[in-house]
Structure formats: structure tokens, C-alpha cells
């Protein structure tokens, strides 16, 4: 049974070893909240939710559906994102370090000013996504499904791919990238 909540609003709160399960949130603002060893599963976020200045450590997000979400400035370290769906979402100013993004889907979404370092992305589907000023550093990419992607100032440095693109997409730079050895 899903728990419904009219609004998700939190300010400067810390969530340590917390579990959020089977909840739906509509509208609201989270500001300067931090999560450590949090477990979120079967969560729905929609209709103009703002998440600003958030910090996530050692957290797992599973079966999360987001629509109309706005995420500004954040840091995620050693987090796992599994089956996360972003639709009509804007994410800017985030840093991801040693995180795993597995089986996720991003549609009609804008990702800007992101830095991903030592992350692994597998079975990721991007459709109608704009990537602007994004740097991937020592990341691993496996089984990507890309459809109608716009790249602007996107850099891949020392990354591994299950298959390198035959031609470098406009707006991208690859430096010291290679295919994963079989």
C-alpha cells in the first residue's frame, strides 16, 4: 500500500540510516538535507518538487519515479541508483563519485553542470535528454540506449565503454577512452 503525502518539504534535516518506502510525494521543497546510509524504494516524486543543496552518502535508491522534479546543487558519493525513472526533470550542479547507476531511464530531461567520477552506468536509457557541461572521469559505460540526445560541452576522460561510438557525437570530447577488454 502506498502512502500518499500532499507535499514533500524539509529544510536542513539529516536522515541517517533512514528508510523511505512506498510513498508518493507531490510538490514541495527540500533544502540543505543530507542522507547517509538511507534506503529509498518504491517512491514517487512529482509536480514541482525542488531539491536544493542535498548531500547523499552510501545510500540506495530503488524503483524511484520522478516527474517534474528540479534538483539543484548536490553531491552523491558511493550511492546506488537502480530502476530510477526521471521524466521532465532538470538536474544541475550535481557531483557523483563512485556511484552505480543501473537500469535507469531518463526522458525529456536536462542534465547540466554535472561531474561524474569513477561511476558505473549500466543498462541506462536516455531519450530526449540534453547534456550540457557534463564531465565523465574514469567512468564505466555498459549497454547504453541513447535516443535523441543533445550534447553540449560534454567530456569523457579515461572512461571505459562496452562499445565506443563509431563517430564522436557533436558537442562531445573523448580523451584516453577505450573499450572494456573482453
Secondary structure, 3 states (H helix, E strand, C coil): CCEEECCCCEECCEEECCEEEEEEEEEEEEECCEEECCEEEEEEEEEEEEEEEEEEECCEEEEEEEEEEEEEEEEEECCEEEEEEEECCEEEEEEEECCEEECCEEEEEEEEEEEEECCEEECCEEEEEEEEEEEEECCEEECCEEEEEEEEEEEEECCEECCCCCCCCCCEEEECCEECCC
